[in-house]
Amino acid sequence: MTMKLVTFEDVRNLGIPAETCMEWVSDSIMRKGEMTLPAKISLKPRDGSFMNTMPCFVPDASGHLWGGVKLVTRFPEKQPALDSKLILLDTESGEMVAFMDADWITAIRTGAVAAHSVELFAQKGYTEVSFLGLGNTARATMLMLASCVGDRALNVRLLRYKDQAELFTERFKEFPNIHFSIVDDVVDLIGAAQVLVSCATYFEDDIAPDDAFGEGILVVPVHTRGFTNCDLFFDKVFADDYGHVHHFRNFEKFKRFAEVSDVVNGRVPGREHDSERILAYNIGLSIHDIAFAAHIWEMLDKASLTEIDMKQPTCKFWV
């Protein structure tokens, strides 16, 4: 069996625009019902570390069925702590066509999904956005949001951590409509926000008291930790997949719950009033990873890729 090796640079060098990434995510969210998505398997060797295995089947626009599995790990002692790899399967031939580094895919699709939730659930014309956790996922989310808001002015507050806020501001200096400020206290960060995006990978406890979250706020906790108190008093909770959140400790205490795809397809309402506090748990679905991988596979120059020969048996009986 042979398959192609697709590296981080192979993917990043395609220069895929943010607008295209948003289109891919929007399409996969809308067509979620057509896809086969078991809940991911998450193994945790110790607190703060994990190994997640994420399989799925995804039909493309032509009806061709792609399959695949992503393996994502987090080990704090590594740098970077997060690592992702992906196998793309052509279900018609049964061939594993590519082994991909999925770090670019994971960060960019996660940022696009977060931006999609902001556009869907935030107050219309939102201008006040706060970020904590300022790594690649936050940068990807900011990049996607910038593509969504166009020329509209955004006031973006960043929670200071080492020199990351300054580096974040420098990264987005090319956007004259985005105005950054840096704060040192998480309650100050939350207090003025219409939208709070948390891209920190780990919190041991909830990060702020109930009264820090004002009316109308949208909270998007990309890595889910730190906001369990919000579960109990926010007006609505949305998630990308029921199967990935129904085991949450407070799931039965949510006031109202629905999947994001149900809102997109008009089956349930999203935000109905500017005063609603809304929580959007996007756990991270392999349907986005495999959809991205399939699009990327079609864009790549296959002849330039390294071939991996797995040297599998050539006869049916080999024992």
N, C-alpha and C positions, 0 to 999 in steps of 0.2 A: 504494500500500500504506500503510495506517495501522496504527500500534500505539501502545500506551499507555506513557507514561514513568512508571516507579516509582522514586521517590527514596528515599534513605536514611531520611528522616523518615517517609515513607509506611509503610515497613516497621517501623521502630522503634516508631511510634505504635500499632501493633496490640497491643503489650504481650503478646507470645506468651510463655507461662510456660516456665520451664526444663524442667518435666516433659514438656510437649508436644514441645519440641525433642529431648529424649532419646527419646521415642517415635518421632519421625520418623527419627532416626538408626538406632535399633535395627531398625526395619522395613526401611530401605533396606539395612542390612548383612545382615539375614536373607534378603532377596529379591535379593541381588546377582546370583545366577545367572539371573534373569529379565531382566536389564538388558544393554544394549549399551554396552560401555565400552572404547573404544580407549585406549591409553596417551596421556597428555598430551604435547604437543609443547612442549619447553622450550628457548628460545633465550636465550643468555647473551652480551650484548654486551661484558661485562667481568666480572671476578670480583666477586661480591657483588650483581650486578644480574641480573634475568631478566625474560622475558616468556613466560608459560605459556598455551597455548591448550588448552581442556579441553572436548571435545564428548561427548555421550552421548544415549541414549534410555532413558526411565524410564517403565514402566507404573505407573499409580496403582492403588489398591485396587479400583476398578471396572473395570480393564482398559484405561482410556483411556491412550494412549501419548503422552507428552510428550517433546519433544526440546529440545535447547538447547546452548549453548556459553558457557563462561565464559572471560574473559580476565583474568588476574591478573598484575600487574607489581610488581617491587620495584626502586626506584632510590633509594639512600641519600641522595642530595642533595635529594630531595623530602621534604616533611613533610605527612602521614605517608608513609613510604617505600612501604608496601604500598597497592595500589589494585586494586579488582575491579569488573568490569562483566559483565553477563549478558544474553543474548538467550534468551527462552523461545518455543518453537515448538510449535504445536498440529499434530501430524502428521496428524490427520484432515482438517483444512481446508487444511493447508499454509501457514497464516498465521503469521508472526512476531507474536505477540500482545503482547509486552511487551519493552521495553528497561529493565533494572533496574540500579540501583546495587546491587552485591553485597557491599559492605563488611560490612554487618550479617550477611548470610547466611554469608559466609566465616568471620568470627570466631566466630559462634555455633555453626555446624555443626562447625567444627574443635574448639572446646571440648567439644562434645557427643561427638564421636568419641573424643577423648582420655579423657574421663570414662568412656565406654563401655569402653575398653580397661582402665582402672584397675579398674573394677568386675568385669571379666571375668578379669583376669590377676593382680591383686594378691592377697596373702595375705588370707584371709577375716578380716573385722573389722579391717583395717588401720587404724592410727591415726597413723602418722608419715609425713608427706608433705613433700617439698621442691620448691621452684620456683626456677628461674632463667629470666631473661627475663620481665619483669613488665608487658608491654604488654597490649593488648586481648585477644589470644589467651589469655594466662594468666588474665586476669580472667574471660573466658568459661568457661575450664576450671574455675576455682574456683567459679563460679556453678553450673555443672552438677554438680560434685562435691557441693556443698552440698545440692543437691536429691536426690542419690542417698543420702547418708549419713543424712539426716533429723536426728535429735537426737543421733546418736553423736558423741562428742568427737573432734576432729582436732587434732593438733599440727602446725602448718604452719610450716616454716622457709623464709625468703626470703633470697636472696643480695642483699646490698646493692648498689645501682647508682643513683648520684645520689640523688634523693629518692623513687625509684619504690617502694621497699619500704614506706616510711611511707605513701605515697598508697594503696598496695595494702591495707595494714592498715586504713586509714580507710574504704576502699570497703566492706569486709566486716565492719565493726563491729557490724552488725545481727544477726550470727549468733553468739549467746553460746556455742555449742558449739565454735567454731573459735578456737583459740588460736595467735597468731602470735609468732614470734621472728625476729630478723634476725641473720644471720651474715655475716662478711666474707671467709671462705675457702671455696672450692668443695669442698675435701676434707672440711671440717667439715659442709658442707651435705649431702654425699652420705652421710657416715659413719653417721648415725643414721636414714637414710631407709628405709622399706619401699617407698615409691614416690617416684621422681624424675621430675618433669615439666620438660622443657626447652622453653621457648617463645622462646628467643633465635633470631633469624633468621639469624645468621651466626657461625660460628667458623672460624678459619683452620686450627686443629689440634684434636686431641683434648684434652678439658678436664681429664682426671684420669687417674692411673695405674690399672692393673688392680686393685691391692689396695685402692683406695678404695671399691670396690663390694662390699658385704657379701653374704653368703648371703641368698637370698630376695628380693633387691631386684627391683622392676619399674622399668625405665627406659622412659619415653615421650618420645622426642625428636621433638617436633612438626615441627620443620623439618630433621630428620635429621642435621644437622652436629654434630660434636664427640664422637662415640661409636664410631668405627670400631674402636677396640681392643676394645670390648665384643663386636663381631661374632665375635671369634675365640675367646672363652672362655665366653660366656653359654650356658646350657643349651638355651634355645629362643629362636627369633626368629619373630615373627609380623608380618604386614604386611596392609594392607587390599587389596592387589592384587599378584599375581605380576608382571604386565606392567610395573609401575612400579618394581620393585626388582631384577629379575633381572640388570640390568646393573651393580648395585653391585659395587665392587671386590672385596669379600670374600664375595659371595653364595655361591660354591661352597665356602666355608670355614665357613658356618653349620653348627652341629652338628645342629640340627633346624629345619625351616622349614615353615610352613603359613600359609594365609590366615585372617584373623579370622573370615570368614564360614563357613569349614569347622569352626571350633570352635563357633560359635553353632549350627550345624545338626547338631552331633554327629558329624561325620565324622572328626575328630581330637581328641585330648584337649588341653586347655589346661594350666593349672597342675595338676600332679599331686602336688607336694610343696612344703612351705613353704620348703625350702632352695634351690629352683630359682631361678637368675637368669634373668630373662626380659626381652627387648627387644621393644618394640612399635613398629614403624615404620608410622605412618599417614601416607602421603604426601599425602593430600588428593585425594578423588575427586569428579569432577563429578556423579556420581549423587546425592551428598548435596546439592550445590548445586541441581540441577534439581528434585529431590524437594522441597526446601524452597521453591523458587520456585513450583512448581505448587501446593503447599498455600497459600502466601501469596497467589497469584493468586486462588484461590477465596475467600479471606477479604476481599479488598480491595473497596471501593466503587468500581466501575469508572467511574461517572459523575463522581467527584471527581478523576479522574486526567487529566493533560494528554495530549492526543493528538498524536502525531507523524505527519505526512503525508510520506512519503518520495517522493511524486510519481513513481512508477515509470511506465514506458510503459503506455499503455492498449490498444495494438494488438500483435498477435503479431509482425509484421514492422516493424521501426523503423530498420534500417540502410539 
